Amino acid sequence: MPELPEVETVANGVHARVHGQTITEVWTSNMPQTFKSTPKLIAKTLTGSRIERVHRVGKTIVVDLIGGPRSTSRSQLLIHLGMTGRLLVSAAEIALPPHTHAVLTLSDGRQLRFVDARRFGRLSVIPPEEIASGGAYTGPGKEPLEIPLEDFIGLFRDRKTPIKAALLNQALLHGVGNIYADESLFHAGIRPRRHAGRLTRSELTRLRDALVRVLSHAIQLGGSSVSDYVDADGVRGFFQLEHRVYLRTGEPCLVCQTPIQRILLAGRGTHFCPTCQH
């Protein structure tokens, strides 16, 4: 499933290509698994709206919209990519890929397409009346790239869960998933089974610094393409070439040569170096 860097890369790419465009027509596949809002509400909310901004909140792509030429009402389109979702900007004459579930036709004739083979992704809208009453999407947890150190430390105080499980808890930090939890814990020198509430201030400081560093570097490299992930142009990311532990089970640690181990933690495959992480 795409994590923060992948979602950020897609959102930035889509924003660069479509902001300022007006949505002139909306088509949906009507597959019920894909839509949290009804296709009718999605079409009503989006048609005639201008795309002001495309950005990321947690693992969700948020499209900020302004109403038609005689309206200043605001609304939002929320896109969760799920396991295999892709958001592509294409010329209208290019054939629709298989498993296309939504097509937004833009005022310049191009199309913004949502493609999802396994249909774990979700589309929904927040209509103007909900935005007006303070219902704009803010995500379930704190933003890991912006959270102050003291707030970061406070998230884990007295928590008895393993630090890996705490990092995956979207109600605490939204956007961090399996790849970047493993990689950040390696760079911080912390074993994933350590109880979050027992980590020292120094260790949590190292973890926050490592998390910001790893996520920022992954964004620069376009994310990690370890499955179906591609950006808005259909291009794969490169951060998988930088992985130190993730999916490197049995391979030598790039620091100490100890074989990387894999365990199951919080229902997820978890990778770490038993020498470099304590």
N, C-alpha and C positions, 0 to 999 in steps of 0.2 A: 504494500500500500504506500503511495507517495506520502512522504513526510514533509516537514516544514520547508527544507531547501527546494524540493521538487515543486511543491505548490507555489512557493515564492517565485521560482523561475517561470512557471507557466503563467502566473498572474502578471508578472512584469512584461513578459513577451506579448500577452494578449493586450494589455493596456497600451503598449507602444504601437500596436497595430490598429486598435479600434476605438480608442477614446475620442470623443467628439462626434462619433457616428450616431445616427438615429436608427433605431430598429424599425424597419418598415413592415416586416412580416414575420410571423412565428409559426413554425411547424413542429409538432411533437409526435412521437411514435405511439403515445398513449399507453405504453407499457407500465402497469401500475407499480412495479418495483422501483422504477426510476424516479417517480415524482412524489415528493412529499406534499406539494401543493397540487391542486387539480390542474390539468392542462388548460382548462378554460380560464382559470384565474391567472395562470402564467401568461397566456396570450393577451388577456385583457390588461395586465400590469405592464407588460413589456412593449406592446405595439405602440409606436409613436413616441416612445421615450428615448432620450439621448443618453449615451454612455458617458458619464462624467469621469469615472475612475474605476479601474480594476485592480484589486489589491488582495492581500492574504490576511485572514484572521485565523490563527491556528492552522488547521489542515483544510480550511474552507476558503474557496475563492469567492470574493464578494464583489459584485458589480454594482456600483452606485449609479443610480439613474435619476434623471430629471424629466418631468412630464413633458408633454408636447409643447409646440411653439407658444400656446396661450396659457400654459400652466407652469407653475414653479413647484409643483408637488414633487416629492422625492419618494423613491422606492428602492428596493434592493433585490437582486437576483443572487441566490446562494447556490454554489456548485461544489459538491463534494465528489472527488474523483474516485473514491472507493478503491478497489483492487486494480482495475484495468481501465479506468476512465481516462479519456483524452479530450482536450479542448483545443480545436484546430481552427485557424483562420484560413479560408480557402476561396479561390475564385469560384463563382457559381457554376462555371462550365465543367469543373472537375467533378467526376462522378462521386456520389456519396459513398464513403467506405461502408462495409458491412457493419451492422450493429450501431448505426447512427440513430440517436433517440431524440435529438433536438437540433433544429436549424434556425438560427436567427439571421434573417436577411438584413443587410445594412444599407444605408443610404447611398453608398458608392457602388453597390452591386455585389460586394463580397459577402461571404457567409461565415458566421461563427457557428461551429458544429461541435456537438457533444457526442462522443463515440464511446461506447462501453460494452465490451463483449460479454462480461459476466454479470452486468446489471447490479453491481453493488454500489455504484455511485448514486447520488441523489441530487435532484434539482428542486428548488423551492423559491418562492418569492415572499418578500415582506412588503405588502401594499402600502400606499401612501397613508392611509388612516392609522396603521400601526406605527409607521415611522414618526408621524406627527405626535403620537402619544409616548414617544421615547422608546420605541421598540426596535431601533437599529441593532444589527447583529454585533455583539462584542466578543463572542466566543465563550467557551466554558471555563477557561483558566487564565493564568497570567501569561504574558508574552515573554518567552525565554530570551529574546534578544534585547529586551528593554527593562526587565525586572531589576530593581536595585538590589545590591548585595544583601542588605538587611532583610528585605522581603523574601529573597531567595532562601536565606537561612531559616527564616520563620516558617516556610512551607513544610520543612522536614522535622521541625521540633517535636519531640515526643512521639514520632511515628514509629511503629514497630514493624512496618513492612520493609522488605529488602529495598535498597536504594534503586535498583533497576526497576522494580515494580512501581515505586513512587515516581520515577521519571516518566513512566508510561501513563501515569494517571492524568488524563486530560483535564480533570477538574483542578489540578495543581498547576501544571505547565501545559498549555495546549500547543500541539504541533510536533512534540518530540515523540518519535517512534523507535522501533527496534534497532535500526541501523545506528542512529545518532546517539541513542542511549549507550549502546555498546562502545562506540568509538570515543565518546566523551569520558566514560568511566576509565577506559584505557589511558587516555591522555592525562587524566587526573590521578592515575595510579591507585584506583579504588576498586576492590572486588565487587561484583554485582550483588552478592548475597549479603553484604554488610547491612545491618539495620540502619535505616535512614536516621532515626532519632539518636543514634549513638555516634554519628560522625562528628568530628570536631569542627570548630569554626574554620580552622586552617584547611581541613579537607573539603568542606563545603565551598570555601572560597576558591580552591583549586578546581573544584567541579564546575562552579559557575563560569570561571574563566575558560575552562576547557570546552564547555558547552557552547559558549558564545563563539569561541575561536573555530571550533569544528563546524558549526552551523554556517558561520560567515564564509568560511573557505569553501564549503559545499555549494553555497549559493553562487560564489564566483565561478565554480566549475560546472554549473548547470545541474547540480544534483547528482544522484546515484541511479544509474540505469542497471538494475539487477533483475528486472522483470519486464513489464510492458511500458514503463515510463518513457515518454518523450515530451519535448517542449511544444510550444505553440506552432512551431514549424515542422514538427515531427522528427526533431533531432534528439539523439540520446545525450545524457549527461556524462561527465567524466570522473566524478568523485569516487566511483567504485575503484578506480585505479589507485586511490589514496587510502583505502581501508587498511587499518592495522590489525583488526581482529575479526570484523564481521565477515562471516562465511569463509574464514580461513582455518577451519578446524583441522588440526594435525600439522599444519604448516608451521615453519619456524617463526617465532616472534622476530620482527624486524629490528628489535632493540637487543634482545638477549639470546635469541635462537631457541628458546624453550618452545615446544610445540603448543600451539593455541588449543585451548580446551573449549568444548561446547557442553552446556548443561541446559536443562529445561527449567525456566524460572518464570513465574506468572503466566504460564502457558505459552511462553515464547522461547524459541531457541536463543541462547545467550552465549556470547563468545568472549573469552578473556584470556589474558596471559597470567598463569599462576605464579610467575616470578616477578613481573613488573607491577602487578596489582596486589594490594595488601588489604 
